[in-house]
């Protein structure tokens, strides 16, 4: 079963239900060598649906001492493909 790291809204149950139709099981994890950043949401429908103006994002900085906290989830191959398309 593939693992999917999330540092953003996919950690929220309502987003999981909307995106994949189920609550995901996961555990805390970290992404080394990256730092948090943000990307503006250009689609007003997405901004309205999420209640946000920006998506959480990460930027690789190559510093193994920097880490982005998040969650790692077990997903199916089909769910991973769905998430990649969104």
N, C-alpha and C positions, 0 to 999 in steps of 0.2 A: 504494500500500500504506500503511495507517495506521501511525502511530508511536505507541508506548506508552511513557511514562516510568515507570520503577519506582525507588522509593527504599527498597523493603522486600524481602520474601522472594521476590518474583518474579525477583530477581537470581540466586537459587540454582537450579542445574540440576535438583535433585530436585523443586523446586516447579514449575518449568517443565514437567517431564515429567508430573507429576501433574495439573497444571491444563490443559495444552494438548497433551500427548502428544508433545512434541518439545523439543529444545534450541533456544532462541532466539538469533539473531545480534543483537548490539547493540554500542553504543559508549558510553563514558563521557559524561555530560552533567550539567547542573545546572539546578535549578528556582529562578529568582531571585524574591525577594520572599516567600519562605516560610522557616519554621524547622521542625526536626524536632519531632515530638510522638508520643504513643503512645495507643492505644485498647485497653482491656481486652478480651480474648477471652471472651465470655460462654458460648459453646457448648463444653462440655467435650470433645466429640469433635474439634473443630477444635484446641483446645489440645493434646490428646493427639497428634493427627496431626502438628502442627507442632513440638511440643516447646516451645511458648512460651505465656506468659500474656498477652502483649500483641502487637498488630499495630503495625508502624511506620506512622506517619501524618505528615501535615504540616499546619501552620497558616499561613494567609496573614497576614503581618505588614506587607505593603506596603513594606518596606524593600528596595530593589533591591540593596543591599550585602549582604544576607543571602541565602544560597543553600543549597539542599539538594542534596548530591551523589547521583548515581544513575546509571542506565543508560537509554538509549532503545533500544527494540527495534522492528524491523519485524514487524508481525503482519498476518494477513489480516483482512478485514472480519468473517468468522465468528468468528475467535479473539477479536477485540476485543469482539464481542457476548457471547461466552462469559465473558470476564473481567468484563465489566460486570454479568453476572447473578450472579457468585459473591461 
